[in-house]
């Protein structure tokens, strides 16, 4: 009888361990962002040069705390969005209006959660088009500000 209760106890413990392992393995499966950022630059007071290509432009980021990061982007892409996506500087989701940018330079803001969004500027002016439909102009300055 003691052997039977030991086997039963061992069986129950193994089942609990298996259930716990399955629960832990599915924790990271719920997020389905279109892109994941791979780059992040801390404010160093200088400009970080990124990418390769014939065309270059300046890219600035102002995060929710007001910290600024500056980049010089080199690319052969046609749009600002394609260049920044390829370098992992922005990430977001496709929407009816284009790319909805939620993450810039490793910092995520979500209007639905915190009431902030990434505003896109071209040469200091609020952009009339989205980042994924804005053609690159050599020498221009593009900025994302958390607002």
N, CA, C and O atoms as a GROMACS GRO file, in nm:
protein
  588
    1UNK      N    1   0.081  -0.119   0.000
    1UNK     CA    2   0.000   0.000   0.000
    1UNK      C    3   0.086   0.126   0.000
    1UNK      O    4   0.052   0.224  -0.066
    2UNK      N    5   0.195   0.124   0.070
    2UNK     CA    6   0.285   0.238   0.076
    2UNK      C    7   0.347   0.265  -0.061
    2UNK      O    8   0.366   0.380  -0.100
    3UNK      N    9   0.379   0.158  -0.136
    3UNK     CA   10   0.434   0.171  -0.270
    3UNK      C   11   0.332   0.237  -0.364
    3UNK      O   12   0.369   0.319  -0.448
    4UNK      N   13   0.205   0.200  -0.349
    4UNK     CA   14   0.099   0.257  -0.432
    4UNK      C   15   0.082   0.406  -0.406
    4UNK      O   16   0.068   0.484  -0.500
    5UNK      N   17   0.082   0.447  -0.281
    5UNK     CA   18   0.064   0.589  -0.249
    5UNK      C   19   0.186   0.671  -0.292
    5UNK      O   20   0.172   0.787  -0.330
    6UNK      N   21   0.305   0.612  -0.288
    6UNK     CA   22   0.425   0.682  -0.336
    6UNK      C   23   0.418   0.705  -0.487
    6UNK      O   24   0.453   0.813  -0.534
    7UNK      N   25   0.373   0.605  -0.562
    7UNK     CA   26   0.360   0.619  -0.707
    7UNK      C   27   0.255   0.724  -0.741
    7UNK      O   28   0.272   0.803  -0.834
    8UNK      N   29   0.145   0.723  -0.665
    8UNK     CA   30   0.039   0.820  -0.688
    8UNK      C   31   0.088   0.962  -0.660
    8UNK      O   32   0.061   1.054  -0.738
    9UNK      N   33   0.160   0.981  -0.552
    9UNK     CA   34   0.216   1.111  -0.516
    9UNK      C   35   0.315   1.158  -0.623
    9UNK      O   36   0.313   1.274  -0.664
   10UNK      N   37   0.402   1.069  -0.668
   10UNK     CA   38   0.499   1.102  -0.772
   10UNK      C   39   0.429   1.140  -0.902
   10UNK      O   40   0.470   1.234  -0.970
   11UNK      N   41   0.323   1.069  -0.936
   11UNK     CA   42   0.246   1.097  -1.056
   11UNK      C   43   0.181   1.236  -1.049
   11UNK      O   44   0.182   1.310  -1.146
   12UNK      N   45   0.126   1.269  -0.934
   12UNK     CA   46   0.062   1.400  -0.916
   12UNK      C   47   0.167   1.512  -0.926
   12UNK      O   48   0.142   1.614  -0.990
   13UNK      N   49   0.282   1.494  -0.863
   13UNK     CA   50   0.388   1.595  -0.869
   13UNK      C   51   0.438   1.616  -1.012
   13UNK      O   52   0.463   1.729  -1.053
   14UNK      N   53   0.452   1.508  -1.087
   14UNK     CA   54   0.496   1.520  -1.227
   14UNK      C   55   0.392   1.593  -1.311
   14UNK      O   56   0.428   1.673  -1.398
   15UNK      N   57   0.264   1.567  -1.286
   15UNK     CA   58   0.157   1.638  -1.359
   15UNK      C   59   0.160   1.787  -1.328
   15UNK      O   60   0.145   1.870  -1.419
   16UNK      N   61   0.179   1.822  -1.203
   16UNK     CA   62   0.185   1.963  -1.164
   16UNK      C   63   0.305   2.031  -1.230
   16UNK      O   64   0.293   2.143  -1.279
   17UNK      N   65   0.420   1.964  -1.232
   17UNK     CA   66   0.539   2.020  -1.295
   17UNK      C   67   0.518   2.039  -1.445
   17UNK      O   68   0.562   2.140  -1.501
   18UNK      N   69   0.452   1.945  -1.511
   18UNK     CA   70   0.425   1.955  -1.654
   18UNK      C   71   0.330   2.071  -1.683
   18UNK      O   72   0.353   2.145  -1.779
   19UNK      N   73   0.227   2.087  -1.604
   19UNK     CA   74   0.133   2.197  -1.623
   19UNK      C   75   0.203   2.332  -1.603
   19UNK      O   76   0.180   2.425  -1.680
   20UNK      N   77   0.287   2.342  -1.502
   20UNK     CA   78   0.361   2.466  -1.477
   20UNK      C   79   0.455   2.497  -1.594
   20UNK      O   80   0.466   2.612  -1.636
   21UNK      N   81   0.523   2.395  -1.646
   21UNK     CA   82   0.614   2.416  -1.759
   21UNK      C   83   0.538   2.463  -1.882
   21UNK      O   84   0.585   2.552  -1.953
   22UNK      N   85   0.422   2.405  -1.910
   22UNK     CA   86   0.341   2.447  -2.025
   22UNK      C   87   0.291   2.590  -2.007
   22UNK      O   88   0.291   2.667  -2.103
   23UNK      N   89   0.250   2.625  -1.888
   23UNK     CA   90   0.201   2.761  -1.863
   23UNK      C   91   0.312   2.863  -1.883
   23UNK      O   92   0.289   2.968  -1.943
   24UNK      N   93   0.431   2.834  -1.836
   24UNK     CA   94   0.543   2.927  -1.850
   24UNK      C   95   0.591   2.938  -1.995
   24UNK      O   96   0.639   3.044  -2.035
   25UNK      N   97   0.577   2.833  -2.072
   25UNK     CA   98   0.626   2.836  -2.210
   25UNK      C   99   0.535   2.918  -2.302
   25UNK      O  100   0.579   2.958  -2.410
   26UNK      N  101   0.411   2.943  -2.263
   26UNK     CA  102   0.319   3.019  -2.348
   26UNK      C  103   0.308   3.166  -2.310
   26UNK      O  104   0.233   3.240  -2.373
   27UNK      N  105   0.380   3.211  -2.210
   27UNK     CA  106   0.370   3.350  -2.162
   27UNK      C  107   0.409   3.449  -2.271
   27UNK      O  108   0.340   3.551  -2.285
   28UNK      N  109   0.513   3.426  -2.347
   28UNK     CA  110   0.561   3.522  -2.447
   28UNK      C  111   0.495   3.510  -2.582
   28UNK      O  112   0.540   3.576  -2.676
   29UNK      N  113   0.391   3.431  -2.596
   29UNK     CA  114   0.330   3.408  -2.727
   29UNK      C  115   0.221   3.506  -2.764
   29UNK      O  116   0.170   3.499  -2.876
   30UNK      N  117   0.182   3.596  -2.679
   30UNK     CA  118   0.066   3.680  -2.705
   30UNK      C  119   0.096   3.807  -2.784
   30UNK      O  120   0.002   3.865  -2.839
   31UNK      N  121   0.219   3.853  -2.794
   31UNK     CA  122   0.251   3.979  -2.860
   31UNK      C  123   0.276   3.956  -3.008
   31UNK      O  124   0.359   3.872  -3.045
   32UNK      N  125   0.206   4.030  -3.095
   32UNK     CA  126   0.219   4.014  -3.239
   32UNK      C  127   0.247   4.146  -3.307
   32UNK      O  128   0.173   4.183  -3.399
   33UNK      N  129   0.349   4.219  -3.268
   33UNK     CA  130   0.385   4.343  -3.335
   33UNK      C  131   0.438   4.313  -3.473
   33UNK      O  132   0.495   4.206  -3.498
   34UNK      N  133   0.419   4.409  -3.564
   34UNK     CA  134   0.470   4.391  -3.700
   34UNK      C  135   0.622   4.386  -3.702
   34UNK      O  136   0.682   4.305  -3.773
   35UNK      N  137   0.682   4.470  -3.624
   35UNK     CA  138   0.828   4.476  -3.621
   35UNK      C  139   0.875   4.488  -3.478
   35UNK      O  140   0.801   4.531  -3.390
   36UNK      N  141   0.996   4.450  -3.458
   36UNK     CA  142   1.059   4.464  -3.327
   36UNK      C  143   1.182   4.551  -3.342
   36UNK      O  144   1.262   4.529  -3.432
   37UNK      N  145   1.199   4.649  -3.256
   37UNK     CA  146   1.316   4.733  -3.268
   37UNK      C  147   1.443   4.658  -3.229
   37UNK      O  148   1.442   4.579  -3.134
   38UNK      N  149   1.549   4.682  -3.302
   38UNK     CA  150   1.676   4.617  -3.270
   38UNK      C  151   1.782   4.718  -3.229
   38UNK      O  152   1.890   4.681  -3.184
   39UNK      N  153   1.751   4.844  -3.245
   39UNK     CA  154   1.851   4.946  -3.212
   39UNK      C  155   1.799   5.038  -3.103
   39UNK      O  156   1.679   5.064  -3.093
   40UNK      N  157   1.890   5.085  -3.024
   40UNK     CA  158   1.857   5.185  -2.923
   40UNK      C  159   1.983   5.264  -2.895
   40UNK      O  160   2.090   5.207  -2.872
   41UNK      N  161   1.971   5.395  -2.897
   41UNK     CA  162   2.087   5.480  -2.869
   41UNK      C  163   2.054   5.570  -2.752
   41UNK      O  164   1.951   5.638  -2.752
   42UNK      N  165   2.140   5.571  -2.657
   42UNK     CA  166   2.123   5.660  -2.543
   42UNK      C  167   2.172   5.799  -2.582
   42UNK      O  168   2.256   5.814  -2.671
   43UNK      N  169   2.120   5.898  -2.516
   43UNK     CA  170   2.165   6.034  -2.541
   43UNK      C  171   2.310   6.047  -2.499
   43UNK      O  172   2.344   6.028  -2.382
   44UNK      N  173   2.395   6.078  -2.594
   44UNK     CA  174   2.537   6.089  -2.563
   44UNK      C  175   2.589   6.229  -2.593
   44UNK      O  176   2.706   6.258  -2.574
   45UNK      N  177   2.499   6.315  -2.640
   45UNK     CA  178   2.542   6.449  -2.674
   45UNK      C  179   2.593   6.457  -2.817
   45UNK      O  180   2.607   6.567  -2.871
   46UNK      N  181   2.620   6.343  -2.879
   46UNK     CA  182   2.670   6.341  -3.015
   46UNK      C  183   2.569   6.280  -3.109
   46UNK      O  184   2.457   6.246  -3.070
   47UNK      N  185   2.611   6.266  -3.233
   47UNK     CA  186   2.526   6.207  -3.336
   47UNK      C  187   2.580   6.069  -3.371
   47UNK      O  188   2.699   6.052  -3.396
   48UNK      N  189   2.490   5.971  -3.372
   48UNK     CA  190   2.526   5.834  -3.406
   48UNK      C  191   2.501   5.814  -3.555
   48UNK      O  192   2.392   5.843  -3.604
   49UNK      N  193   2.600   5.765  -3.627
   49UNK     CA  194   2.587   5.737  -3.769
   49UNK      C  195   2.545   5.592  -3.787
   49UNK      O  196   2.605   5.501  -3.730
   50UNK      N  197   2.439   5.570  -3.868
   50UNK     CA  198   2.388   5.434  -3.889
   50UNK      C  199   2.357   5.411  -4.036
   50UNK      O  200   2.322   5.503  -4.109
   51UNK      N  201   2.372   5.285  -4.078
   51UNK     CA  202   2.332   5.243  -4.211
   51UNK      C  203   2.439   5.267  -4.315
   51UNK      O  204   2.546   5.321  -4.289
   52UNK      N  205   2.405   5.222  -4.436
   52UNK     CA  206   2.493   5.239  -4.551
   52UNK      C  207   2.407   5.277  -4.670
   52UNK      O  208   2.295   5.227  -4.685
   53UNK      N  209   2.456   5.364  -4.754
   53UNK     CA  210   2.383   5.402  -4.873
   53UNK      C  211   2.424   5.539  -4.922
   53UNK      O  212   2.502   5.609  -4.859
   54UNK      N  213   2.369   5.575  -5.037
   54UNK     CA  214   2.404   5.700  -5.104
   54UNK      C  215   2.338   5.822  -5.040
   54UNK      O  216   2.396   5.931  -5.038
   55UNK      N  217   2.217   5.805  -4.988
   55UNK     CA  218   2.141   5.917  -4.934
   55UNK      C  219   2.158   5.925  -4.784
   55UNK      O  220   2.160   5.822  -4.715
   56UNK      N  221   2.172   6.047  -4.731
   56UNK     CA  222   2.181   6.062  -4.586
   56UNK      C  223   2.084   6.170  -4.539
   56UNK      O  224   2.055   6.266  -4.610
   57UNK      N  225   2.036   6.151  -4.416
   57UNK     CA  226   1.949   6.250  -4.352
   57UNK      C  227   1.968   6.242  -4.202
   57UNK      O  228   2.021   6.143  -4.150
   58UNK      N  229   1.925   6.347  -4.133
   58UNK     CA  230   1.934   6.349  -3.988
   58UNK      C  231   1.802   6.299  -3.929
   58UNK      O  232   1.694   6.328  -3.981
   59UNK      N  233   1.813   6.225  -3.820
   59UNK     CA  234   1.696   6.171  -3.751
   59UNK      C  235   1.712   6.199  -3.603
   59UNK      O  236   1.811   6.159  -3.542
   60UNK      N  237   1.614   6.266  -3.545
   60UNK     CA  238   1.616   6.300  -3.403
   60UNK      C  239   1.500   6.233  -3.331
   60UNK      O  240   1.394   6.212  -3.389
   61UNK      N  241   1.522   6.199  -3.205
   61UNK     CA  242   1.419   6.139  -3.122
   61UNK      C  243   1.412   6.218  -2.992
   61UNK      O  244   1.514   6.245  -2.928
   62UNK      N  245   1.290   6.256  -2.952
   62UNK     CA  246   1.268   6.320  -2.823
   62UNK      C  247   1.173   6.228  -2.746
   62UNK      O  248   1.055   6.218  -2.780
   63UNK      N  249   1.225   6.162  -2.642
   63UNK     CA  250   1.145   6.063  -2.569
   63UNK      C  251   1.050   6.131  -2.470
   63UNK      O  252   1.055   6.253  -2.455
   64UNK      N  253   0.965   6.054  -2.402
   64UNK     CA  254   0.866   6.114  -2.310
   64UNK      C  255   0.928   6.198  -2.198
   64UNK      O  256   0.862   6.288  -2.145
   65UNK      N  257   1.052   6.171  -2.160
   65UNK     CA  258   1.119   6.249  -2.055
   65UNK      C  259   1.192   6.371  -2.111
   65UNK      O  260   1.253   6.447  -2.036
   66UNK      N  261   1.186   6.390  -2.242
   66UNK     CA  262   1.252   6.504  -2.305
   66UNK      C  263   1.396   6.480  -2.345
   66UNK      O  264   1.463   6.571  -2.393
   67UNK      N  265   1.446   6.358  -2.325
   67UNK     CA  266   1.584   6.326  -2.366
   67UNK      C  267   1.590   6.315  -2.518
   67UNK      O  268   1.502   6.258  -2.582
   68UNK      N  269   1.695   6.371  -2.573
   68UNK     CA  270   1.711   6.372  -2.718
   68UNK      C  271   1.822   6.277  -2.762
   68UNK      O  272   1.926   6.266  -2.697
   69UNK      N  273   1.797   6.209  -2.874
   69UNK     CA  274   1.897   6.125  -2.940
   69UNK      C  275   1.906   6.172  -3.085
   69UNK      O  276   1.805   6.206  -3.146
   70UNK      N  277   2.027   6.173  -3.139
   70UNK     CA  278   2.050   6.224  -3.274
   70UNK      C  279   2.122   6.118  -3.357
   70UNK      O  280   2.217   6.054  -3.312
   71UNK      N  281   2.075   6.101  -3.481
   71UNK     CA  282   2.131   6.002  -3.572
   71UNK      C  283   2.156   6.064  -3.708
   71UNK      O  284   2.083   6.153  -3.752
   72UNK      N  285   2.258   6.016  -3.774
   72UNK     CA  286   2.278   6.045  -3.916
   72UNK      C  287   2.255   5.913  -3.987
   72UNK      O  288   2.329   5.817  -3.968
   73UNK      N  289   2.150   5.908  -4.070
   73UNK     CA  290   2.109   5.786  -4.136
   73UNK      C  291   2.160   5.785  -4.280
   73UNK      O  292   2.145   5.884  -4.352
   74UNK      N  293   2.221   5.674  -4.319
   74UNK     CA  294   2.267   5.653  -4.457
   74UNK      C  295   2.187   5.536  -4.512
   74UNK      O  296   2.180   5.430  -4.450
   75UNK      N  297   2.126   5.555  -4.631
   75UNK     CA  298   2.037   5.452  -4.684
   75UNK      C  299   2.023   5.461  -4.835
   75UNK      O  300   2.058   5.562  -4.896
   76UNK      N  301   1.971   5.354  -4.892
   76UNK     CA  302   1.930   5.353  -5.032
   76UNK      C  303   1.778   5.334  -5.042
   76UNK      O  304   1.725   5.320  -5.152
   77UNK      N  305   1.709   5.333  -4.929
   77UNK     CA  306   1.563   5.319  -4.927
   77UNK      C  307   1.498   5.445  -4.985
   77UNK      O  308   1.561   5.550  -4.992
   78UNK      N  309   1.373   5.433  -5.027
   78UNK     CA  310   1.300   5.546  -5.086
   78UNK      C  311   1.227   5.629  -4.982
   78UNK      O  312   1.216   5.751  -4.997
   79UNK      N  313   1.174   5.563  -4.875
   79UNK     CA  314   1.097   5.637  -4.775
   79UNK      C  315   1.168   5.638  -4.640
   79UNK      O  316   1.250   5.551  -4.611
   80UNK      N  317   1.134   5.738  -4.560
   80UNK     CA  318   1.192   5.749  -4.426
   80UNK      C  319   1.154   5.626  -4.343
   80UNK      O  320   1.238   5.571  -4.272
   81UNK      N  321   1.028   5.584  -4.353
   81UNK     CA  322   0.983   5.469  -4.277
   81UNK      C  323   1.060   5.343  -4.310
   81UNK      O  324   1.101   5.269  -4.219
   82UNK      N  325   1.082   5.316  -4.438
   82UNK     CA  326   1.156   5.197  -4.478
   82UNK      C  327   1.299   5.202  -4.425
   82UNK      O  328   1.352   5.100  -4.381
   83UNK      N  329   1.361   5.319  -4.429
   83UNK     CA  330   1.499   5.332  -4.380
   83UNK      C  331   1.506   5.308  -4.230
   83UNK      O  332   1.594   5.235  -4.183
   84UNK      N  333   1.414   5.368  -4.154
   84UNK     CA  334   1.417   5.353  -4.008
   84UNK      C  335   1.377   5.213  -3.964
   84UNK      O  336   1.431   5.161  -3.867
   85UNK      N  337   1.281   5.151  -4.036
   85UNK     CA  338   1.244   5.012  -4.006
   85UNK      C  339   1.361   4.918  -4.030
   85UNK      O  340   1.387   4.829  -3.950
   86UNK      N  341   1.431   4.938  -4.142
   86UNK     CA  342   1.541   4.847  -4.175
   86UNK      C  343   1.655   4.856  -4.074
   86UNK      O  344   1.729   4.759  -4.056
   87UNK      N  345   1.668   4.970  -4.008
   87UNK     CA  346   1.773   4.986  -3.906
   87UNK      C  347   1.723   4.953  -3.765
   87UNK      O  348   1.800   4.956  -3.669
   88UNK      N  349   1.595   4.921  -3.753
   88UNK     CA  350   1.538   4.885  -3.624
   88UNK      C  351   1.516   5.004  -3.532
   88UNK      O  352   1.502   4.986  -3.411
   89UNK      N  353   1.512   5.124  -3.586
   89UNK     CA  354   1.491   5.243  -3.503
   89UNK      C  355   1.345   5.269  -3.472
   89UNK      O  356   1.314   5.336  -3.374
   90UNK      N  357   1.254   5.215  -3.554
   90UNK     CA  358   1.112   5.228  -3.526
   90UNK      C  359   1.045   5.093  -3.539
   90UNK      O  360   1.096   5.003  -3.606
   91UNK      N  361   0.930   5.079  -3.474
   91UNK     CA  362   0.849   4.958  -3.484
   91UNK      C  363   0.704   4.998  -3.465
   91UNK      O  364   0.674   5.098  -3.399
   92UNK      N  365   0.614   4.922  -3.522
   92UNK     CA  366   0.473   4.953  -3.507
   92UNK      C  367   0.385   4.851  -3.574
   92UNK      O  368   0.426   4.738  -3.601
   93UNK      N  369   0.262   4.893  -3.601
   93UNK     CA  370   0.162   4.804  -3.660
   93UNK      C  371   0.104   4.871  -3.784
   93UNK      O  372   0.092   4.993  -3.790
   94UNK      N  373   0.069   4.789  -3.884
   94UNK     CA  374   0.001   4.842  -4.001
   94UNK      C  375  -0.141   4.880  -3.962
   94UNK      O  376  -0.207   4.810  -3.885
   95UNK      N  377  -0.189   4.992  -4.017
   95UNK     CA  378  -0.326   5.035  -3.995
   95UNK      C  379  -0.384   5.080  -4.128
   95UNK      O  380  -0.315   5.077  -4.230
   96UNK      N  381  -0.509   5.122  -4.128
   96UNK     CA  382  -0.572   5.172  -4.250
   96UNK      C  383  -0.504   5.297  -4.302
   96UNK      O  384  -0.517   5.331  -4.420
   97UNK      N  385  -0.431   5.366  -4.215
   97UNK     CA  386  -0.368   5.493  -4.252
   97UNK      C  387  -0.217   5.480  -4.270
   97UNK      O  388  -0.148   5.581  -4.288
   98UNK      N  389  -0.164   5.359  -4.267
   98UNK     CA  390  -0.020   5.338  -4.280
   98UNK      C  391   0.037   5.279  -4.152
   98UNK      O  392  -0.036   5.222  -4.072
   99UNK      N  393   0.166   5.294  -4.135
   99UNK     CA  394   0.233   5.239  -4.018
   99UNK      C  395   0.202   5.323  -3.894
   99UNK      O  396   0.226   5.443  -3.892
  100UNK      N  397   0.146   5.258  -3.791
  100UNK     CA  398   0.120   5.323  -3.662
  100UNK      C  399   0.242   5.295  -3.575
  100UNK      O  400   0.257   5.186  -3.521
  101UNK      N  401   0.329   5.395  -3.562
  101UNK     CA  402   0.455   5.380  -3.490
  101UNK      C  403   0.429   5.384  -3.340
  101UNK      O  404   0.373   5.480  -3.288
  102UNK      N  405   0.471   5.278  -3.272
  102UNK     CA  406   0.455   5.270  -3.127
  102UNK      C  407   0.589   5.273  -3.054
  102UNK      O  408   0.596   5.313  -2.938
  103UNK      N  409   0.695   5.230  -3.122
  103UNK     CA  410   0.827   5.224  -3.060
  103UNK      C  411   0.928   5.299  -3.145
  103UNK      O  412   0.940   5.276  -3.265
  104UNK      N  413   1.002   5.389  -3.080
  104UNK     CA  414   1.108   5.464  -3.147
  104UNK      C  415   1.231   5.458  -3.058
  104UNK      O  416   1.225   5.492  -2.939
  105UNK      N  417   1.343   5.415  -3.115
  105UNK     CA  418   1.470   5.408  -3.043
  105UNK      C  419   1.456   5.327  -2.913
  105UNK      O  420   1.517   5.361  -2.811
  106UNK      N  421   1.377   5.221  -2.919
  106UNK     CA  422   1.360   5.132  -2.804
  106UNK      C  423   1.261   5.179  -2.700
  106UNK      O  424   1.241   5.110  -2.600
  107UNK      N  425   1.196   5.295  -2.720
  107UNK     CA  426   1.098   5.348  -2.624
  107UNK      C  427   0.958   5.333  -2.683
  107UNK      O  428   0.930   5.381  -2.793
  108UNK      N  429   0.870   5.265  -2.610
  108UNK     CA  430   0.734   5.240  -2.656
  108UNK      C  431   0.637   5.334  -2.587
  108UNK      O  432   0.637   5.347  -2.465
  109UNK      N  433   0.554   5.400  -2.667
  109UNK     CA  434   0.439   5.475  -2.616
  109UNK      C  435   0.317   5.428  -2.693
  109UNK      O  436   0.325   5.401  -2.813
  110UNK      N  437   0.204   5.419  -2.625
  110UNK     CA  438   0.082   5.368  -2.686
  110UNK      C  439  -0.033   5.457  -2.641
  110UNK      O  440  -0.065   5.462  -2.522
  111UNK      N  441  -0.096   5.526  -2.734
  111UNK     CA  442  -0.203   5.619  -2.701
  111UNK      C  443  -0.315   5.551  -2.624
  111UNK      O  444  -0.374   5.611  -2.534
  112UNK      N  445  -0.345   5.426  -2.658
  112UNK     CA  446  -0.453   5.353  -2.590
  112UNK      C  447  -0.420   5.325  -2.444
  112UNK      O  448  -0.510   5.310  -2.362
  113UNK      N  449  -0.292   5.317  -2.411
  113UNK     CA  450  -0.252   5.284  -2.274
  113UNK      C  451  -0.209   5.405  -2.193
  113UNK      O  452  -0.245   5.416  -2.076
  114UNK      N  453  -0.133   5.495  -2.252
  114UNK     CA  454  -0.079   5.607  -2.173
  114UNK      C  455  -0.113   5.745  -2.228
  114UNK      O  456  -0.064   5.846  -2.177
  115UNK      N  457  -0.196   5.751  -2.333
  115UNK     CA  458  -0.239   5.879  -2.387
  115UNK      C  459  -0.131   5.955  -2.463
  115UNK      O  460  -0.148   6.073  -2.493
  116UNK      N  461  -0.020   5.889  -2.495
  116UNK     CA  462   0.088   5.953  -2.570
  116UNK      C  463   0.105   5.882  -2.705
  116UNK      O  464   0.066   5.767  -2.722
  117UNK      N  465   0.163   5.955  -2.799
  117UNK     CA  466   0.191   5.898  -2.931
  117UNK      C  467   0.319   5.959  -2.984
  117UNK      O  468   0.368   6.059  -2.933
  118UNK      N  469   0.373   5.897  -3.089
  118UNK     CA  470   0.493   5.949  -3.153
  118UNK      C  471   0.451   6.042  -3.266
  118UNK      O  472   0.395   5.998  -3.366
  119UNK      N  473   0.479   6.171  -3.250
  119UNK     CA  474   0.450   6.271  -3.353
  119UNK      C  475   0.569   6.278  -3.448
  119UNK      O  476   0.685   6.278  -3.405
  120UNK      N  477   0.540   6.284  -3.578
  120UNK     CA  478   0.644   6.282  -3.681
  120UNK      C  479   0.658   6.422  -3.742
  120UNK      O  480   0.560   6.482  -3.786
  121UNK      N  481   0.781   6.472  -3.743
  121UNK     CA  482   0.811   6.607  -3.794
  121UNK      C  483   0.913   6.598  -3.907
  121UNK      O  484   1.002   6.514  -3.907
  122UNK      N  485   0.896   6.689  -4.005
  122UNK     CA  486   0.990   6.703  -4.116
  122UNK      C  487   1.044   6.846  -4.112
  122UNK      O  488   0.968   6.941  -4.127
  123UNK      N  489   1.174   6.860  -4.092
  123UNK     CA  490   1.239   6.991  -4.082
  123UNK      C  491   1.167   7.083  -3.983
  123UNK      O  492   1.148   7.202  -4.010
  124UNK      N  493   1.128   7.028  -3.868
  124UNK     CA  494   1.066   7.107  -3.762
  124UNK      C  495   0.917   7.130  -3.776
  124UNK      O  496   0.855   7.185  -3.685
  125UNK      N  497   0.858   7.090  -3.888
  125UNK     CA  498   0.714   7.107  -3.911
  125UNK      C  499   0.643   6.973  -3.895
  125UNK      O  500   0.695   6.869  -3.936
  126UNK      N  501   0.523   6.976  -3.833
  126UNK     CA  502   0.444   6.854  -3.819
  126UNK      C  503   0.420   6.796  -3.957
  126UNK      O  504   0.374   6.867  -4.047
  127UNK      N  505   0.450   6.669  -3.976
  127UNK     CA  506   0.444   6.606  -4.109
  127UNK      C  507   0.301   6.594  -4.160
  127UNK      O  508   0.209   6.565  -4.084
  128UNK      N  509   0.285   6.617  -4.290
  128UNK     CA  510   0.154   6.603  -4.355
  128UNK      C  511   0.129   6.459  -4.399
  128UNK      O  512   0.016   6.424  -4.431
  129UNK      N  513   0.233   6.377  -4.400
  129UNK     CA  514   0.220   6.236  -4.439
  129UNK      C  515   0.283   6.149  -4.331
  129UNK      O  516   0.361   6.196  -4.249
  130UNK      N  517   0.248   6.022  -4.333
  130UNK     CA  518   0.305   5.927  -4.238
  130UNK      C  519   0.448   5.894  -4.273
  130UNK      O  520   0.493   5.918  -4.385
  131UNK      N  521   0.520   5.840  -4.176
  131UNK     CA  522   0.662   5.809  -4.195
  131UNK      C  523   0.683   5.709  -4.309
  131UNK      O  524   0.783   5.716  -4.380
  132UNK      N  525   0.589   5.615  -4.326
  132UNK     CA  526   0.607   5.513  -4.430
  132UNK      C  527   0.570   5.563  -4.570
  132UNK      O  528   0.595   5.492  -4.668
  133UNK      N  529   0.512   5.682  -4.581
  133UNK     CA  530   0.482   5.738  -4.713
  133UNK      C  531   0.555   5.870  -4.738
  133UNK      O  532   0.526   5.940  -4.835
  134UNK      N  533   0.650   5.903  -4.652
  134UNK     CA  534   0.730   6.025  -4.670
  134UNK      C  535   0.859   5.990  -4.743
  134UNK      O  536   0.943   5.916  -4.691
  135UNK      N  537   0.874   6.044  -4.863
  135UNK     CA  538   0.996   6.020  -4.940
  135UNK      C  539   1.114   6.091  -4.874
  135UNK      O  540   1.100   6.200  -4.819
  136UNK      N  541   1.229   6.027  -4.882
  136UNK     CA  542   1.350   6.083  -4.823
  136UNK      C  543   1.400   6.200  -4.908
  136UNK      O  544   1.410   6.190  -5.031
  137UNK      N  545   1.430   6.310  -4.842
  137UNK     CA  546   1.497   6.423  -4.905
  137UNK      C  547   1.636   6.432  -4.843
  137UNK      O  548   1.650   6.448  -4.721
  138UNK      N  549   1.738   6.421  -4.927
  138UNK     CA  550   1.875   6.425  -4.876
  138UNK      C  551   1.899   6.554  -4.799
  138UNK      O  552   1.863   6.662  -4.844
  139UNK      N  553   1.959   6.540  -4.681
  139UNK     CA  554   1.991   6.655  -4.598
  139UNK      C  555   1.879   6.703  -4.508
  139UNK      O  556   1.900   6.792  -4.426
  140UNK      N  557   1.760   6.646  -4.522
  140UNK     CA  558   1.647   6.686  -4.438
  140UNK      C  559   1.664   6.631  -4.296
  140UNK      O  560   1.744   6.541  -4.272
  141UNK      N  561   1.587   6.688  -4.203
  141UNK     CA  562   1.587   6.640  -4.066
  141UNK      C  563   1.448   6.589  -4.032
  141UNK      O  564   1.349   6.661  -4.045
  142UNK      N  565   1.442   6.464  -3.990
  142UNK     CA  566   1.316   6.400  -3.951
  142UNK      C  567   1.321   6.374  -3.801
  142UNK      O  568   1.425   6.334  -3.748
  143UNK      N  569   1.209   6.397  -3.734
  143UNK     CA  570   1.206   6.386  -3.588
  143UNK      C  571   1.082   6.312  -3.543
  143UNK      O  572   0.973   6.332  -3.598
  144UNK      N  573   1.097   6.228  -3.442
  144UNK     CA  574   0.984   6.170  -3.370
  144UNK      C  575   0.988   6.226  -3.229
  144UNK      O  576   1.090   6.218  -3.160
  145UNK      N  577   0.875   6.285  -3.185
  145UNK     CA  578   0.862   6.337  -3.048
  145UNK      C  579   0.746   6.265  -2.980
  145UNK      O  580   0.639   6.250  -3.038
  146UNK      N  581   0.768   6.222  -2.858
  146UNK     CA  582   0.660   6.164  -2.779
  146UNK      C  583   0.575   6.280  -2.728
  146UNK      O  584   0.624   6.366  -2.656
  147UNK      N  585   0.448   6.280  -2.765
  147UNK     CA  586   0.358   6.389  -2.723
  147UNK      C  587   0.232   6.332  -2.660
  147UNK      O  588   0.145   6.408  -2.619
   0.00000   0.00000   0.00000
